[in-house]
Structures are given as C-alpha cells and as structure tokens.
Amino acid sequence: MDMKLLMKQAQKMQEKLQREIAELKVEASVGGGMVTVTMGGNRELQSVRIDPKVLAAQDVEMLEDLVRAAVNEANRKVEEALGEKMSGLRVPGL
C-alpha cells in the first residue's frame, strides 16, 4: 500500500475523531437527579444543575459529595465513549 495514501487516510481519521470528540456530550445524574452535570468530550464541564431541594437541606457536605460524584461519573462516561470510538478506528487495507 502506498505510504502517502496511508498517511492521508490516517490524517482523515484523526480529523474525524477530533470532530467527534468536540461534539461529544455526556450527562451524569446522581442522588436521584439531585445533581446533574454535562461534560464535553474534551472533559470540560459544560453545565451543573442542582435541585433546589438539595439547597433547602443546607447540607453543604452532601452537596459537595453529589457534585463530585456527578463530575466523576461524567468523566467515566466520556472515557468510555472515547474508548468505544478509538476501538472502532482502523485504517483501511491494514
């Protein structure tokens, strides 16, 4: 197989993967929906939603734990999605 063609195909695959990562969004919810976060494929936290009932409880430690758990779960989901995308990559002809 022509090395230039192989490199061109690899570059196209890399560009496609970068676009997919940029477009990836995952959501994680914990505590029965008390805290929900959205995270992008670049692992940037995009949003945090907190049920007002959590604030009414005035339990700061619980809120901290819920936020931490939601962010960790979103990060795990991003990692899983990226792993699936990477496992699907293959250069034609190899």
HUMO-V110275 format. One record per backbone hydrogen bond with DSSP energy under -1.0 kcal/mol. CO is the residue of the C=O (numbers start at 1). NH is the residue of the N-H. E is the energy in kcal/mol with one decimal. If there is no record, write none. Layout:
co = {CO | CO}
nh = {NH | NH}
e = {E | E}
This chain:
co = {2 | 3 | 4 | 5 | 6 | 7 | 8 | 9 | 10 | 11 | 12 | 13 | 14 | 15 | 16 | 17 | 18 | 19 | 20 | 24 | 26 | 28 | 30 | 34 | 35 | 36 | 37 | 38 | 38 | 39 | 40 | 44 | 47 | 49 | 51 | 52 | 53 | 55 | 59 | 60 | 61 | 62 | 63 | 64 | 65 | 66 | 67 | 68 | 69 | 70 | 71 | 72 | 73 | 74 | 75 | 76 | 77 | 78 | 79 | 80 | 81 | 82 | 83 | 84 | 86 | 91}
nh = {6 | 7 | 8 | 9 | 10 | 11 | 12 | 13 | 14 | 15 | 16 | 17 | 18 | 19 | 20 | 21 | 22 | 23 | 24 | 41 | 39 | 37 | 35 | 51 | 30 | 49 | 28 | 46 | 47 | 26 | 43 | 40 | 38 | 36 | 54 | 56 | 57 | 58 | 63 | 64 | 65 | 66 | 67 | 68 | 69 | 70 | 71 | 72 | 73 | 74 | 75 | 76 | 77 | 78 | 79 | 80 | 81 | 82 | 83 | 84 | 85 | 86 | 87 | 88 | 89 | 94}
e = {-2.3 | -2.5 | -2.3 | -2.4 | -2.3 | -2.3 | -2.2 | -2.3 | -2.3 | -2.5 | -2.4 | -2.5 | -2.4 | -2.1 | -2.4 | -2.6 | -2.2 | -1.8 | -1.2 | -1.6 | -2.5 | -2.7 | -1.7 | -3.1 | -2.5 | -3.3 | -2.5 | -3.1 | -1.6 | -2.7 | -2.2 | -2.4 | -2.1 | -2.5 | -1.9 | -2.1 | -1.3 | -1.2 | -2.1 | -2.7 | -2.3 | -2.5 | -2.7 | -2.5 | -2.5 | -2.5 | -2.6 | -2.5 | -2.4 | -2.5 | -2.5 | -2.2 | -2.2 | -2.4 | -2.5 | -2.4 | -2.6 | -2.8 | -2.3 | -2.1 | -2.1 | -2.7 | -2.2 | -1.0 | -1.3 | -1.8}
